[in-house]
């Protein structure tokens, strides 16, 4: 299942997205503080014709003229914008170490851009994903479970809800930079990652203070 980084499936089925925020990752994915994600499209396959895929515009169609996954993602957004279809749904996994992927939750693909990247010197796709607010835990269970890291990871929809509730500020001091999602009752003591009531925003300072056992 986890062979390709992006796999479209027509709603109401979930497609699959693999992302990485690690330094040196092949694509420029980014996670925003409000729980949303910008996910970069994928390159042409390496071939004799394209020995360096990183210098070629990311393709919407393949040689045979059929939509690539980039194209399927983009087309689903266009249908959604025109009111012809609901947004495509995805289960998003994040790479934390080689061979280790953790489940971030269910997301909706609601926007995209095909734009010039000055850093890369070519056109790339950027797909915008919003957390799906699914309070029924069963509906966002991953294909693979039994992984402790999955339970520890705070799903995107919880991040979005907590960020909004705490107004993007540390609950102790109001700081708006370097925020962390903190388990009020620690995960190691049975605290839930999927209950927004157990998650709060803390700044780096208050997060460290708590971790050291001095505070809240
Ligand atoms: Zn603080």
Boltz pocket constraint, residues with backbone or C-beta under 6 A from the ligand:
constraints:
  - pocket:
      binder: B
      contacts: [[A, 170], [A, 171], [A, 172], [A, 173], [A, 174], [A, 175], [A, 202], [A, 203], [A, 204], [A, 205], [A, 206]]
      max_distance: 6.0
